[in-house]
Amino acid sequence: MKLHHYGFATKSIEKSLNEFEKIGYQAISEKIIDPIQGVELLFINNENNHPIELVAPLDGNESPI
């Protein structure tokens, strides 16, 4: 079995993206809104191809995050 990506739960995708950019990551997708689960998602990656999915709760919603 091959690992596809890591998930990273955060309160703020923007703040987390800013921190990950400092160590060479960049966004590889648009922000994705999932209203069913009450989360927003963003995929990021670095030059070594270690993708991460940032997951944050939508504002004011109950969420598993």
PDBQT receptor file of N, H, CA, C and O in Angstrom, charges set to zero:
ATOM      1  N   MET A   1       0.848  -1.174   0.000  1.00  0.00    +0.000 N 
ATOM      2  CA  MET A   1       0.000   0.000   0.000  1.00  0.00    +0.000 C 
ATOM      3  C   MET A   1       0.896   1.242   0.000  1.00  0.00    +0.000 C 
ATOM      4  O   MET A   1       1.877   1.311   0.742  1.00  0.00    +0.000 OA
ATOM      5  N   LYS A   2       0.552   2.208  -0.830  1.00  0.00    +0.000 N 
ATOM      6  H   LYS A   2      -0.244   2.152  -1.432  1.00  0.00    +0.000 HD
ATOM      7  CA  LYS A   2       1.343   3.427  -0.944  1.00  0.00    +0.000 C 
ATOM      8  C   LYS A   2       0.595   4.593  -0.285  1.00  0.00    +0.000 C 
ATOM      9  O   LYS A   2      -0.610   4.755  -0.475  1.00  0.00    +0.000 OA
ATOM     10  N   LEU A   3       1.317   5.391   0.480  1.00  0.00    +0.000 N 
ATOM     11  H   LEU A   3       2.296   5.260   0.634  1.00  0.00    +0.000 HD
ATOM     12  CA  LEU A   3       0.742   6.566   1.123  1.00  0.00    +0.000 C 
ATOM     13  C   LEU A   3       0.469   7.642   0.076  1.00  0.00    +0.000 C 
ATOM     14  O   LEU A   3       1.350   7.981  -0.713  1.00  0.00    +0.000 OA
ATOM     15  N   HIS A   4      -0.750   8.178   0.069  1.00  0.00    +0.000 N 
ATOM     16  H   HIS A   4      -1.466   7.903   0.710  1.00  0.00    +0.000 HD
ATOM     17  CA  HIS A   4      -1.104   9.216  -0.905  1.00  0.00    +0.000 C 
ATOM     18  C   HIS A   4      -0.794  10.610  -0.374  1.00  0.00    +0.000 C 
ATOM     19  O   HIS A   4      -0.150  11.403  -1.061  1.00  0.00    +0.000 OA
ATOM     20  N   HIS A   5      -1.246  10.917   0.845  1.00  0.00    +0.000 N 
ATOM     21  H   HIS A   5      -1.769  10.272   1.403  1.00  0.00    +0.000 HD
ATOM     22  CA  HIS A   5      -0.977  12.218   1.451  1.00  0.00    +0.000 C 
ATOM     23  C   HIS A   5      -1.239  12.162   2.949  1.00  0.00    +0.000 C 
ATOM     24  O   HIS A   5      -1.883  11.241   3.452  1.00  0.00    +0.000 OA
ATOM     25  N   TYR A   6      -0.727  13.162   3.644  1.00  0.00    +0.000 N 
ATOM     26  H   TYR A   6      -0.204  13.910   3.235  1.00  0.00    +0.000 HD
ATOM     27  CA  TYR A   6      -0.982  13.327   5.064  1.00  0.00    +0.000 C 
ATOM     28  C   TYR A   6      -2.121  14.318   5.238  1.00  0.00    +0.000 C 
ATOM     29  O   TYR A   6      -2.313  15.190   4.390  1.00  0.00    +0.000 OA
ATOM     30  N   GLY A   7      -2.879  14.201   6.323  1.00  0.00    +0.000 N 
ATOM     31  H   GLY A   7      -2.723  13.493   7.011  1.00  0.00    +0.000 HD
ATOM     32  CA  GLY A   7      -3.899  15.180   6.676  1.00  0.00    +0.000 C 
ATOM     33  C   GLY A   7      -3.413  15.985   7.868  1.00  0.00    +0.000 C 
ATOM     34  O   GLY A   7      -2.801  15.440   8.787  1.00  0.00    +0.000 OA
ATOM     35  N   PHE A   8      -3.687  17.276   7.852  1.00  0.00    +0.000 N 
ATOM     36  H   PHE A   8      -4.184  17.719   7.106  1.00  0.00    +0.000 HD
ATOM     37  CA  PHE A   8      -3.271  18.173   8.927  1.00  0.00    +0.000 C 
ATOM     38  C   PHE A   8      -4.479  18.998   9.341  1.00  0.00    +0.000 C 
ATOM     39  O   PHE A   8      -4.936  19.851   8.580  1.00  0.00    +0.000 OA
ATOM     40  N   ALA A   9      -5.003  18.755  10.544  1.00  0.00    +0.000 N 
ATOM     41  H   ALA A   9      -4.631  18.063  11.163  1.00  0.00    +0.000 HD
ATOM     42  CA  ALA A   9      -6.145  19.520  11.057  1.00  0.00    +0.000 C 
ATOM     43  C   ALA A   9      -5.645  20.849  11.610  1.00  0.00    +0.000 C 
ATOM     44  O   ALA A   9      -4.643  20.903  12.323  1.00  0.00    +0.000 OA
ATOM     45  N   THR A  10      -6.353  21.911  11.274  1.00  0.00    +0.000 N 
ATOM     46  H   THR A  10      -7.167  21.867  10.695  1.00  0.00    +0.000 HD
ATOM     47  CA  THR A  10      -5.945  23.252  11.688  1.00  0.00    +0.000 C 
ATOM     48  C   THR A  10      -7.167  24.125  11.931  1.00  0.00    +0.000 C 
ATOM     49  O   THR A  10      -8.251  23.836  11.424  1.00  0.00    +0.000 OA
ATOM     50  N   LYS A  11      -6.998  25.173  12.692  1.00  0.00    +0.000 N 
ATOM     51  H   LYS A  11      -6.117  25.408  13.104  1.00  0.00    +0.000 HD
ATOM     52  CA  LYS A  11      -8.081  26.140  12.895  1.00  0.00    +0.000 C 
ATOM     53  C   LYS A  11      -8.163  27.121  11.733  1.00  0.00    +0.000 C 
ATOM     54  O   LYS A  11      -9.226  27.683  11.468  1.00  0.00    +0.000 OA
ATOM     55  N   SER A  12      -7.033  27.333  11.029  1.00  0.00    +0.000 N 
ATOM     56  H   SER A  12      -6.169  26.877  11.245  1.00  0.00    +0.000 HD
ATOM     57  CA  SER A  12      -6.985  28.312   9.950  1.00  0.00    +0.000 C 
ATOM     58  C   SER A  12      -6.107  27.810   8.816  1.00  0.00    +0.000 C 
ATOM     59  O   SER A  12      -4.901  27.629   8.990  1.00  0.00    +0.000 OA
ATOM     60  N   ILE A  13      -6.703  27.587   7.671  1.00  0.00    +0.000 N 
ATOM     61  H   ILE A  13      -7.683  27.733   7.531  1.00  0.00    +0.000 HD
ATOM     62  CA  ILE A  13      -5.922  27.171   6.503  1.00  0.00    +0.000 C 
ATOM     63  C   ILE A  13      -4.931  28.260   6.113  1.00  0.00    +0.000 C 
ATOM     64  O   ILE A  13      -3.788  27.960   5.770  1.00  0.00    +0.000 OA
ATOM     65  N   GLU A  14      -5.352  29.511   6.160  1.00  0.00    +0.000 N 
ATOM     66  H   GLU A  14      -6.282  29.755   6.438  1.00  0.00    +0.000 HD
ATOM     67  CA  GLU A  14      -4.473  30.610   5.753  1.00  0.00    +0.000 C 
ATOM     68  C   GLU A  14      -3.232  30.687   6.630  1.00  0.00    +0.000 C 
ATOM     69  O   GLU A  14      -2.122  30.823   6.115  1.00  0.00    +0.000 OA
ATOM     70  N   LYS A  15      -3.400  30.602   7.948  1.00  0.00    +0.000 N 
ATOM     71  H   LYS A  15      -4.302  30.492   8.366  1.00  0.00    +0.000 HD
ATOM     72  CA  LYS A  15      -2.249  30.671   8.854  1.00  0.00    +0.000 C 
ATOM     73  C   LYS A  15      -1.335  29.464   8.669  1.00  0.00    +0.000 C 
ATOM     74  O   LYS A  15      -0.112  29.604   8.671  1.00  0.00    +0.000 OA
ATOM     75  N   SER A  16      -1.924  28.280   8.510  1.00  0.00    +0.000 N 
ATOM     76  H   SER A  16      -2.917  28.166   8.509  1.00  0.00    +0.000 HD
ATOM     77  CA  SER A  16      -1.118  27.079   8.316  1.00  0.00    +0.000 C 
ATOM     78  C   SER A  16      -0.375  27.131   6.990  1.00  0.00    +0.000 C 
ATOM     79  O   SER A  16       0.801  26.774   6.930  1.00  0.00    +0.000 OA
ATOM     80  N   LEU A  17      -1.042  27.569   5.926  1.00  0.00    +0.000 N 
ATOM     81  H   LEU A  17      -1.998  27.858   5.975  1.00  0.00    +0.000 HD
ATOM     82  CA  LEU A  17      -0.384  27.695   4.635  1.00  0.00    +0.000 C 
ATOM     83  C   LEU A  17       0.807  28.639   4.736  1.00  0.00    +0.000 C 
ATOM     84  O   LEU A  17       1.875  28.358   4.192  1.00  0.00    +0.000 OA
ATOM     85  N   ASN A  18       0.625  29.747   5.424  1.00  0.00    +0.000 N 
ATOM     86  H   ASN A  18      -0.242  29.975   5.866  1.00  0.00    +0.000 HD
ATOM     87  CA  ASN A  18       1.711  30.711   5.610  1.00  0.00    +0.000 C 
ATOM     88  C   ASN A  18       2.922  30.053   6.278  1.00  0.00    +0.000 C 
ATOM     89  O   ASN A  18       4.059  30.286   5.868  1.00  0.00    +0.000 OA
ATOM     90  N   GLU A  19       2.683  29.241   7.297  1.00  0.00    +0.000 N 
ATOM     91  H   GLU A  19       1.760  29.052   7.630  1.00  0.00    +0.000 HD
ATOM     92  CA  GLU A  19       3.783  28.568   7.992  1.00  0.00    +0.000 C 
ATOM     93  C   GLU A  19       4.426  27.499   7.106  1.00  0.00    +0.000 C 
ATOM     94  O   GLU A  19       5.652  27.389   7.067  1.00  0.00    +0.000 OA
ATOM     95  N   PHE A  20       3.619  26.716   6.398  1.00  0.00    +0.000 N 
ATOM     96  H   PHE A  20       2.624  26.806   6.429  1.00  0.00    +0.000 HD
ATOM     97  CA  PHE A  20       4.178  25.684   5.529  1.00  0.00    +0.000 C 
ATOM     98  C   PHE A  20       4.954  26.290   4.357  1.00  0.00    +0.000 C 
ATOM     99  O   PHE A  20       5.915  25.685   3.881  1.00  0.00    +0.000 OA
ATOM    100  N   GLU A  21       4.559  27.457   3.891  1.00  0.00    +0.000 N 
ATOM    101  H   GLU A  21       3.779  27.949   4.278  1.00  0.00    +0.000 HD
ATOM    102  CA  GLU A  21       5.304  28.119   2.810  1.00  0.00    +0.000 C 
ATOM    103  C   GLU A  21       6.725  28.465   3.248  1.00  0.00    +0.000 C 
ATOM    104  O   GLU A  21       7.638  28.502   2.423  1.00  0.00    +0.000 OA
ATOM    105  N   LYS A  22       6.913  28.716   4.530  1.00  0.00    +0.000 N 
ATOM    106  H   LYS A  22       6.172  28.687   5.200  1.00  0.00    +0.000 HD
ATOM    107  CA  LYS A  22       8.242  29.037   5.053  1.00  0.00    +0.000 C 
ATOM    108  C   LYS A  22       9.206  27.861   4.928  1.00  0.00    +0.000 C 
ATOM    109  O   LYS A  22      10.422  28.050   4.913  1.00  0.00    +0.000 OA
ATOM    110  N   ILE A  23       8.662  26.646   4.838  1.00  0.00    +0.000 N 
ATOM    111  H   ILE A  23       7.674  26.492   4.850  1.00  0.00    +0.000 HD
ATOM    112  CA  ILE A  23       9.526  25.465   4.722  1.00  0.00    +0.000 C 
ATOM    113  C   ILE A  23       9.391  24.802   3.344  1.00  0.00    +0.000 C 
ATOM    114  O   ILE A  23       9.690  23.619   3.186  1.00  0.00    +0.000 OA
ATOM    115  N   GLY A  24       8.940  25.573   2.357  1.00  0.00    +0.000 N 
ATOM    116  H   GLY A  24       8.697  26.535   2.486  1.00  0.00    +0.000 HD
ATOM    117  CA  GLY A  24       8.985  25.118   0.979  1.00  0.00    +0.000 C 
ATOM    118  C   GLY A  24       7.714  24.525   0.394  1.00  0.00    +0.000 C 
ATOM    119  O   GLY A  24       7.741  24.022  -0.729  1.00  0.00    +0.000 OA
ATOM    120  N   TYR A  25       6.616  24.568   1.109  1.00  0.00    +0.000 N 
ATOM    121  H   TYR A  25       6.595  24.977   2.021  1.00  0.00    +0.000 HD
ATOM    122  CA  TYR A  25       5.354  24.059   0.565  1.00  0.00    +0.000 C 
ATOM    123  C   TYR A  25       4.636  25.157  -0.205  1.00  0.00    +0.000 C 
ATOM    124  O   TYR A  25       4.848  26.347   0.032  1.00  0.00    +0.000 OA
ATOM    125  N   GLN A  26       3.769  24.728  -1.145  1.00  0.00    +0.000 N 
ATOM    126  H   GLN A  26       3.596  23.762  -1.338  1.00  0.00    +0.000 HD
ATOM    127  CA  GLN A  26       2.917  25.666  -1.867  1.00  0.00    +0.000 C 
ATOM    128  C   GLN A  26       1.586  25.002  -2.155  1.00  0.00    +0.000 C 
ATOM    129  O   GLN A  26       1.497  23.776  -2.222  1.00  0.00    +0.000 OA
ATOM    130  N   ALA A  27       0.555  25.810  -2.326  1.00  0.00    +0.000 N 
ATOM    131  H   ALA A  27       0.628  26.806  -2.272  1.00  0.00    +0.000 HD
ATOM    132  CA  ALA A  27      -0.780  25.292  -2.626  1.00  0.00    +0.000 C 
ATOM    133  C   ALA A  27      -0.777  24.654  -4.008  1.00  0.00    +0.000 C 
ATOM    134  O   ALA A  27      -0.204  25.199  -4.952  1.00  0.00    +0.000 OA
ATOM    135  N   ILE A  28      -1.423  23.490  -4.119  1.00  0.00    +0.000 N 
ATOM    136  H   ILE A  28      -1.888  23.047  -3.352  1.00  0.00    +0.000 HD
ATOM    137  CA  ILE A  28      -1.539  22.816  -5.415  1.00  0.00    +0.000 C 
ATOM    138  C   ILE A  28      -3.008  22.640  -5.804  1.00  0.00    +0.000 C 
ATOM    139  O   ILE A  28      -3.320  21.972  -6.789  1.00  0.00    +0.000 OA
ATOM    140  N   SER A  29      -3.901  23.240  -5.028  1.00  0.00    +0.000 N 
ATOM    141  H   SER A  29      -3.647  23.783  -4.227  1.00  0.00    +0.000 HD
ATOM    142  CA  SER A  29      -5.333  23.192  -5.343  1.00  0.00    +0.000 C 
ATOM    143  C   SER A  29      -5.958  24.509  -4.913  1.00  0.00    +0.000 C 
ATOM    144  O   SER A  29      -5.360  25.302  -4.186  1.00  0.00    +0.000 OA
ATOM    145  N   GLU A  30      -7.158  24.712  -5.377  1.00  0.00    +0.000 N 
ATOM    146  H   GLU A  30      -7.644  24.068  -5.968  1.00  0.00    +0.000 HD
ATOM    147  CA  GLU A  30      -7.970  25.799  -4.850  1.00  0.00    +0.000 C 
ATOM    148  C   GLU A  30      -8.542  25.321  -3.514  1.00  0.00    +0.000 C 
ATOM    149  O   GLU A  30      -8.556  24.121  -3.239  1.00  0.00    +0.000 OA
ATOM    150  N   LYS A  31      -9.007  26.245  -2.692  1.00  0.00    +0.000 N 
ATOM    151  H   LYS A  31      -8.996  27.220  -2.915  1.00  0.00    +0.000 HD
ATOM    152  CA  LYS A  31      -9.667  25.850  -1.449  1.00  0.00    +0.000 C 
ATOM    153  C   LYS A  31     -10.968  25.133  -1.799  1.00  0.00    +0.000 C 
ATOM    154  O   LYS A  31     -11.728  25.587  -2.655  1.00  0.00    +0.000 OA
ATOM    155  N   ILE A  32     -11.211  24.026  -1.138  1.00  0.00    +0.000 N 
ATOM    156  H   ILE A  32     -10.594  23.657  -0.443  1.00  0.00    +0.000 HD
ATOM    157  CA  ILE A  32     -12.401  23.215  -1.372  1.00  0.00    +0.000 C 
ATOM    158  C   ILE A  32     -13.305  23.314  -0.154  1.00  0.00    +0.000 C 
ATOM    159  O   ILE A  32     -12.858  23.098   0.972  1.00  0.00    +0.000 OA
ATOM    160  N   ILE A  33     -14.566  23.638  -0.372  1.00  0.00    +0.000 N 
ATOM    161  H   ILE A  33     -14.929  23.814  -1.287  1.00  0.00    +0.000 HD
ATOM    162  CA  ILE A  33     -15.546  23.729   0.707  1.00  0.00    +0.000 C 
ATOM    163  C   ILE A  33     -16.385  22.453   0.700  1.00  0.00    +0.000 C 
ATOM    164  O   ILE A  33     -16.957  22.089  -0.328  1.00  0.00    +0.000 OA
ATOM    165  N   ASP A  34     -16.460  21.777   1.839  1.00  0.00    +0.000 N 
ATOM    166  H   ASP A  34     -15.995  22.072   2.674  1.00  0.00    +0.000 HD
ATOM    167  CA  ASP A  34     -17.286  20.577   1.983  1.00  0.00    +0.000 C 
ATOM    168  C   ASP A  34     -18.349  20.867   3.039  1.00  0.00    +0.000 C 
ATOM    169  O   ASP A  34     -18.120  20.639   4.226  1.00  0.00    +0.000 OA
ATOM    170  N   PRO A  35     -19.513  21.371   2.614  1.00  0.00    +0.000 N 
ATOM    171  CA  PRO A  35     -20.548  21.748   3.575  1.00  0.00    +0.000 C 
ATOM    172  C   PRO A  35     -21.159  20.548   4.310  1.00  0.00    +0.000 C 
ATOM    173  O   PRO A  35     -21.684  20.704   5.412  1.00  0.00    +0.000 OA
ATOM    174  N   ILE A  36     -21.095  19.376   3.720  1.00  0.00    +0.000 N 
ATOM    175  H   ILE A  36     -20.668  19.249   2.825  1.00  0.00    +0.000 HD
ATOM    176  CA  ILE A  36     -21.659  18.186   4.370  1.00  0.00    +0.000 C 
ATOM    177  C   ILE A  36     -20.873  17.848   5.637  1.00  0.00    +0.000 C 
ATOM    178  O   ILE A  36     -21.461  17.522   6.668  1.00  0.00    +0.000 OA
ATOM    179  N   GLN A  37     -19.551  17.926   5.558  1.00  0.00    +0.000 N 
ATOM    180  H   GLN A  37     -19.073  18.192   4.721  1.00  0.00    +0.000 HD
ATOM    181  CA  GLN A  37     -18.723  17.637   6.725  1.00  0.00    +0.000 C 
ATOM    182  C   GLN A  37     -18.382  18.889   7.523  1.00  0.00    +0.000 C 
ATOM    183  O   GLN A  37     -17.803  18.802   8.606  1.00  0.00    +0.000 OA
ATOM    184  N   GLY A  38     -18.742  20.056   6.988  1.00  0.00    +0.000 N 
ATOM    185  H   GLY A  38     -19.213  20.127   6.108  1.00  0.00    +0.000 HD
ATOM    186  CA  GLY A  38     -18.487  21.308   7.701  1.00  0.00    +0.000 C 
ATOM    187  C   GLY A  38     -17.017  21.690   7.744  1.00  0.00    +0.000 C 
ATOM    188  O   GLY A  38     -16.541  22.235   8.740  1.00  0.00    +0.000 OA
ATOM    189  N   VAL A  39     -16.292  21.402   6.653  1.00  0.00    +0.000 N 
ATOM    190  H   VAL A  39     -16.679  20.959   5.844  1.00  0.00    +0.000 HD
ATOM    191  CA  VAL A  39     -14.864  21.708   6.618  1.00  0.00    +0.000 C 
ATOM    192  C   VAL A  39     -14.482  22.380   5.301  1.00  0.00    +0.000 C 
ATOM    193  O   VAL A  39     -15.210  22.314   4.310  1.00  0.00    +0.000 OA
ATOM    194  N   GLU A  40     -13.321  23.027   5.322  1.00  0.00    +0.000 N 
ATOM    195  H   GLU A  40     -12.729  23.081   6.126  1.00  0.00    +0.000 HD
ATOM    196  CA  GLU A  40     -12.687  23.502   4.100  1.00  0.00    +0.000 C 
ATOM    197  C   GLU A  40     -11.337  22.803   3.994  1.00  0.00    +0.000 C 
ATOM    198  O   GLU A  40     -10.709  22.486   5.005  1.00  0.00    +0.000 OA
ATOM    199  N   LEU A  41     -10.899  22.567   2.764  1.00  0.00    +0.000 N 
ATOM    200  H   LEU A  41     -11.409  22.825   1.944  1.00  0.00    +0.000 HD
ATOM    201  CA  LEU A  41      -9.696  21.781   2.500  1.00  0.00    +0.000 C 
ATOM    202  C   LEU A  41      -8.778  22.518   1.537  1.00  0.00    +0.000 C 
ATOM    203  O   LEU A  41      -9.234  23.304   0.707  1.00  0.00    +0.000 OA
ATOM    204  N   LEU A  42      -7.494  22.258   1.655  1.00  0.00    +0.000 N 
ATOM    205  H   LEU A  42      -7.124  21.619   2.329  1.00  0.00    +0.000 HD
ATOM    206  CA  LEU A  42      -6.522  22.777   0.704  1.00  0.00    +0.000 C 
ATOM    207  C   LEU A  42      -5.367  21.783   0.626  1.00  0.00    +0.000 C 
ATOM    208  O   LEU A  42      -4.830  21.367   1.653  1.00  0.00    +0.000 OA
ATOM    209  N   PHE A  43      -4.990  21.408  -0.582  1.00  0.00    +0.000 N 
ATOM    210  H   PHE A  43      -5.426  21.746  -1.416  1.00  0.00    +0.000 HD
ATOM    211  CA  PHE A  43      -3.854  20.520  -0.772  1.00  0.00    +0.000 C 
ATOM    212  C   PHE A  43      -2.606  21.347  -1.035  1.00  0.00    +0.000 C 
ATOM    213  O   PHE A  43      -2.626  22.294  -1.820  1.00  0.00    +0.000 OA
ATOM    214  N   ILE A  44      -1.509  20.971  -0.361  1.00  0.00    +0.000 N 
ATOM    215  H   ILE A  44      -1.492  20.201   0.278  1.00  0.00    +0.000 HD
ATOM    216  CA  ILE A  44      -0.218  21.627  -0.542  1.00  0.00    +0.000 C 
ATOM    217  C   ILE A  44       0.824  20.546  -0.818  1.00  0.00    +0.000 C 
ATOM    218  O   ILE A  44       0.601  19.371  -0.527  1.00  0.00    +0.000 OA
ATOM    219  N   ASN A  45       1.964  20.953  -1.382  1.00  0.00    +0.000 N 
ATOM    220  H   ASN A  45       2.144  21.908  -1.619  1.00  0.00    +0.000 HD
ATOM    221  CA  ASN A  45       3.019  20.003  -1.690  1.00  0.00    +0.000 C 
ATOM    222  C   ASN A  45       4.357  20.725  -1.660  1.00  0.00    +0.000 C 
ATOM    223  O   ASN A  45       4.418  21.952  -1.737  1.00  0.00    +0.000 OA
ATOM    224  N   ASN A  46       5.438  19.936  -1.547  1.00  0.00    +0.000 N 
ATOM    225  H   ASN A  46       5.388  18.940  -1.485  1.00  0.00    +0.000 HD
ATOM    226  CA  ASN A  46       6.778  20.514  -1.597  1.00  0.00    +0.000 C 
ATOM    227  C   ASN A  46       7.577  19.869  -2.723  1.00  0.00    +0.000 C 
ATOM    228  O   ASN A  46       7.066  19.000  -3.431  1.00  0.00    +0.000 OA
ATOM    229  N   GLU A  47       8.803  20.280  -2.888  1.00  0.00    +0.000 N 
ATOM    230  H   GLU A  47       9.218  20.985  -2.313  1.00  0.00    +0.000 HD
ATOM    231  CA  GLU A  47       9.623  19.789  -4.008  1.00  0.00    +0.000 C 
ATOM    232  C   GLU A  47       9.946  18.302  -3.887  1.00  0.00    +0.000 C 
ATOM    233  O   GLU A  47      10.315  17.678  -4.882  1.00  0.00    +0.000 OA
ATOM    234  N   ASN A  48       9.815  17.720  -2.697  1.00  0.00    +0.000 N 
ATOM    235  H   ASN A  48       9.515  18.228  -1.889  1.00  0.00    +0.000 HD
ATOM    236  CA  ASN A  48      10.080  16.298  -2.498  1.00  0.00    +0.000 C 
ATOM    237  C   ASN A  48       8.827  15.448  -2.657  1.00  0.00    +0.000 C 
ATOM    238  O   ASN A  48       8.844  14.250  -2.375  1.00  0.00    +0.000 OA
ATOM    239  N   ASN A  49       7.737  16.069  -3.109  1.00  0.00    +0.000 N 
ATOM    240  H   ASN A  49       7.723  17.042  -3.338  1.00  0.00    +0.000 HD
ATOM    241  CA  ASN A  49       6.466  15.387  -3.339  1.00  0.00    +0.000 C 
ATOM    242  C   ASN A  49       5.915  14.737  -2.070  1.00  0.00    +0.000 C 
ATOM    243  O   ASN A  49       5.592  13.549  -2.055  1.00  0.00    +0.000 OA
ATOM    244  N   HIS A  50       5.813  15.537  -1.007  1.00  0.00    +0.000 N 
ATOM    245  H   HIS A  50       6.075  16.502  -1.020  1.00  0.00    +0.000 HD
ATOM    246  CA  HIS A  50       5.190  15.110   0.244  1.00  0.00    +0.000 C 
ATOM    247  C   HIS A  50       3.887  15.902   0.428  1.00  0.00    +0.000 C 
ATOM    248  O   HIS A  50       3.860  16.884   1.169  1.00  0.00    +0.000 OA
ATOM    249  N   PRO A  51       2.810  15.479  -0.244  1.00  0.00    +0.000 N 
ATOM    250  CA  PRO A  51       1.564  16.247  -0.184  1.00  0.00    +0.000 C 
ATOM    251  C   PRO A  51       0.892  16.200   1.187  1.00  0.00    +0.000 C 
ATOM    252  O   PRO A  51       0.942  15.194   1.894  1.00  0.00    +0.000 OA
ATOM    253  N   ILE A  52       0.270  17.307   1.534  1.00  0.00    +0.000 N 
ATOM    254  H   ILE A  52       0.229  18.125   0.960  1.00  0.00    +0.000 HD
ATOM    255  CA  ILE A  52      -0.472  17.452   2.787  1.00  0.00    +0.000 C 
ATOM    256  C   ILE A  52      -1.835  18.048   2.455  1.00  0.00    +0.000 C 
ATOM    257  O   ILE A  52      -1.947  18.945   1.618  1.00  0.00    +0.000 OA
ATOM    258  N   GLU A  53      -2.858  17.545   3.113  1.00  0.00    +0.000 N 
ATOM    259  H   GLU A  53      -2.768  16.816   3.792  1.00  0.00    +0.000 HD
ATOM    260  CA  GLU A  53      -4.209  18.099   3.009  1.00  0.00    +0.000 C 
ATOM    261  C   GLU A  53      -4.479  18.890   4.278  1.00  0.00    +0.000 C 
ATOM    262  O   GLU A  53      -4.571  18.315   5.362  1.00  0.00    +0.000 OA
ATOM    263  N   LEU A  54      -4.606  20.203   4.149  1.00  0.00    +0.000 N 
ATOM    264  H   LEU A  54      -4.531  20.670   3.268  1.00  0.00    +0.000 HD
ATOM    265  CA  LEU A  54      -4.982  21.041   5.284  1.00  0.00    +0.000 C 
ATOM    266  C   LEU A  54      -6.495  20.987   5.423  1.00  0.00    +0.000 C 
ATOM    267  O   LEU A  54      -7.216  21.158   4.440  1.00  0.00    +0.000 OA
ATOM    268  N   VAL A  55      -6.986  20.749   6.649  1.00  0.00    +0.000 N 
ATOM    269  H   VAL A  55      -6.400  20.610   7.448  1.00  0.00    +0.000 HD
ATOM    270  CA  VAL A  55      -8.421  20.619   6.902  1.00  0.00    +0.000 C 
ATOM    271  C   VAL A  55      -8.785  21.540   8.060  1.00  0.00    +0.000 C 
ATOM    272  O   VAL A  55      -8.191  21.462   9.136  1.00  0.00    +0.000 OA
ATOM    273  N   ALA A  56      -9.769  22.417   7.831  1.00  0.00    +0.000 N 
ATOM    274  H   ALA A  56     -10.251  22.480   6.957  1.00  0.00    +0.000 HD
ATOM    275  CA  ALA A  56     -10.191  23.363   8.867  1.00  0.00    +0.000 C 
ATOM    276  C   ALA A  56     -11.718  23.395   8.928  1.00  0.00    +0.000 C 
ATOM    277  O   ALA A  56     -12.392  23.186   7.920  1.00  0.00    +0.000 OA
ATOM    278  N   PRO A  57     -12.257  23.660  10.124  1.00  0.00    +0.000 N 
ATOM    279  CA  PRO A  57     -13.718  23.760  10.229  1.00  0.00    +0.000 C 
ATOM    280  C   PRO A  57     -14.226  25.020   9.532  1.00  0.00    +0.000 C 
ATOM    281  O   PRO A  57     -13.552  26.051   9.516  1.00  0.00    +0.000 OA
ATOM    282  N   LEU A  58     -15.422  24.922   8.958  1.00  0.00    +0.000 N 
ATOM    283  H   LEU A  58     -15.969  24.086   8.971  1.00  0.00    +0.000 HD
ATOM    284  CA  LEU A  58     -16.063  26.118   8.408  1.00  0.00    +0.000 C 
ATOM    285  C   LEU A  58     -16.486  27.011   9.559  1.00  0.00    +0.000 C 
ATOM    286  O   LEU A  58     -16.837  26.510  10.627  1.00  0.00    +0.000 OA
ATOM    287  N   ASP A  59     -16.460  28.313   9.367  1.00  0.00    +0.000 N 
ATOM    288  H   ASP A  59     -16.174  28.721   8.500  1.00  0.00    +0.000 HD
ATOM    289  CA  ASP A  59     -16.811  29.264  10.413  1.00  0.00    +0.000 C 
ATOM    290  C   ASP A  59     -18.181  28.982  10.994  1.00  0.00    +0.000 C 
ATOM    291  O   ASP A  59     -19.175  28.906  10.272  1.00  0.00    +0.000 OA
ATOM    292  N   GLY A  60     -18.220  28.827  12.314  1.00  0.00    +0.000 N 
ATOM    293  H   GLY A  60     -17.412  28.889  12.900  1.00  0.00    +0.000 HD
ATOM    294  CA  GLY A  60     -19.484  28.709  13.025  1.00  0.00    +0.000 C 
ATOM    295  C   GLY A  60     -20.214  27.393  12.853  1.00  0.00    +0.000 C 
ATOM    296  O   GLY A  60     -21.350  27.268  13.311  1.00  0.00    +0.000 OA
ATOM    297  N   ASN A  61     -19.615  26.415  12.216  1.00  0.00    +0.000 N 
ATOM    298  H   ASN A  61     -18.693  26.516  11.843  1.00  0.00    +0.000 HD
ATOM    299  CA  ASN A  61     -20.285  25.140  12.000  1.00  0.00    +0.000 C 
ATOM    300  C   ASN A  61     -19.763  24.069  12.930  1.00  0.00    +0.000 C 
ATOM    301  O   ASN A  61     -18.604  24.095  13.345  1.00  0.00    +0.000 OA
ATOM    302  N   GLU A  62     -20.634  23.121  13.252  1.00  0.00    +0.000 N 
ATOM    303  H   GLU A  62     -21.576  23.100  12.915  1.00  0.00    +0.000 HD
ATOM    304  CA  GLU A  62     -20.206  21.920  13.941  1.00  0.00    +0.000 C 
ATOM    305  C   GLU A  62     -19.364  21.130  12.946  1.00  0.00    +0.000 C 
ATOM    306  O   GLU A  62     -19.731  21.022  11.776  1.00  0.00    +0.000 OA
ATOM    307  N   SER A  63     -18.264  20.587  13.389  1.00  0.00    +0.000 N 
ATOM    308  H   SER A  63     -17.966  20.675  14.340  1.00  0.00    +0.000 HD
ATOM    309  CA  SER A  63     -17.361  19.931  12.469  1.00  0.00    +0.000 C 
ATOM    310  C   SER A  63     -16.599  18.826  13.201  1.00  0.00    +0.000 C 
ATOM    311  O   SER A  63     -16.409  18.916  14.414  1.00  0.00    +0.000 OA
ATOM    312  N   PRO A  64     -16.164  17.794  12.493  1.00  0.00    +0.000 N 
ATOM    313  CA  PRO A  64     -15.347  16.774  13.136  1.00  0.00    +0.000 C 
ATOM    314  C   PRO A  64     -13.943  17.254  13.445  1.00  0.00    +0.000 C 
ATOM    315  O   PRO A  64     -13.195  16.559  14.132  1.00  0.00    +0.000 OA
ATOM    316  N   ILE A  65     -13.566  18.430  12.954  1.00  0.00    +0.000 N 
ATOM    317  H   ILE A  65     -14.174  18.995  12.396  1.00  0.00    +0.000 HD
ATOM    318  CA  ILE A  65     -12.216  18.968  13.173  1.00  0.00    +0.000 C 
ATOM    319  C   ILE A  65     -12.157  19.732  14.477  1.00  0.00    +0.000 C 
ATOM    320  O   ILE A  65     -11.104  20.259  14.837  1.00  0.00    +0.000 OA
TER     321      ILE A  65
